[in-house]
Amino acid sequence: MNDGTSSPGTRVLGALTLIGMAVLLAFALVISPADETQEETVRMFYVHVPTALVAFGAFFLTVAASVGYLLRRSEGWDVMAGASAEVGAVLLAATLVSGMLWGRVTWGVYWTWDARLTLTALLFVLVLGYLAVRRLPLERERRSRLAAVVGLLLGPATVACHYATTWWRTLHQGPTITTADAKMDGTMLFTFFLGMVVFGLLYVWLLVHRFRVLWLEHRVEDLGLDEAIAERRREAVGVS
Amino acid sequence: MLRDAALVAGKDLRLEARSRVALNQVAPFALLVLMLFAFALDPDRGILARVTPGLYWVAVLFSGLLAVQRAFAVESTDGVADALRLSGLDPAGVFLGKVAAVAVQLLALEVLLGLGVVVLYGADPSSVALLVPTCLAATLGLAAAGSVYGILAAGLRVRETLLPLLLLPVLAPVLIAATSAFESALGGFPGEGWRWLGLLVVFAALYTGLGLATFGVLLEDG
């Protein structure tokens, strides 16, 4: 057994992520050109959008793993749902912060209550609620069951958040990459996809580690329980 | 399933008719919230009239939270939860019954608060055609989402703090949609409000469906 939660696989993954980040920074800040309308602020895009999309993906994995838990009742699904939501929350926080900074520069305000921003903030609070349920001092199986149901409910919120710009008229700009008439510079498009890949790698890397940590936390809980049972047994033997 | 629902709803409403907790505590609380808003915003009619829809729904949300907490507090003491599980009632029926009972109490609260804003804030309730369906759809959404999270938090030691954290963000879309629908109804241009009513209906249907599907799992807990 090694001392941490790393394995040869995650070390490679981690190294790739870090190298990818460095390359992404180079492309985002130096190599890719400034935008015609947004000028230099467009560079925010390469962090803001990938973190958002990867965070949405993370919540979908939480929803899927919650369904998996409710169907199979196996610990792995439960831990997977929790780990994915935790990493997703961090990425969504990054989205919010980068978005606020970007908004300050282009809209003049950090925050405005349009549908996309409102729903993102709500989604963030919902995830915090989900993580709070995961920390309830309960019997593990009961906690997992509650968490799975709350996790399931992240699904509609994530979908609404993702399609907010399409469903409502918003200040926030709508889908840019998938729109057919989008004329995006090749380097910019490449930088964006690089961002997706790098933040995807970061997500998987952190997910594996969080999965292992949560798994070990459960083992520690079990140890505590076994210990307590053994102690009661010893007491009983001592009396008789 | 519907028969079970009627049984549970009947039980809850009888409980309320005899204990009068909603009548004697939640309803005065709701009116108190309306008065506090008036104090906070300076009873200058100009401001109050503009923000009436929002204040109305915030008041409904807060007093509704109390009603939900109460509806599930009665299920979590004295081994009632076990009895409910052993009763053999269909979980979906129990869910619908709870939703119905909470919805009836919420509707009564909304009528009371409606009278409150008409009298205290000078609101003009003439667009009844939009106001009433908005109330009905919003109430169903509140009751359905409230019941899912209410049973989830019931019986936990941290339920008083956990329930608002879980429930309020979920109910935010109801607050937004109902407020917008009310704004257009009270402002005299009801045409805008129908889209928001649609959103309320979708929300209510979504949470009723989720509740029907997951209530069995949630009831397993003691």
Interface residues (C-beta under 8 A of the other chain):
Chain A: L70 T118 L122 V125 L126 L128 G129 A132 V133 L136 P137 L138 R142 R145 L146 A148 V149 V150 L152 L153 P156 A157 A160
Chain B: V148 L152 L156 R157 V158 L162 L165 L166 P169 V170 A172 P173 I176 L206 L210 T214 V217 L218 E220 D221
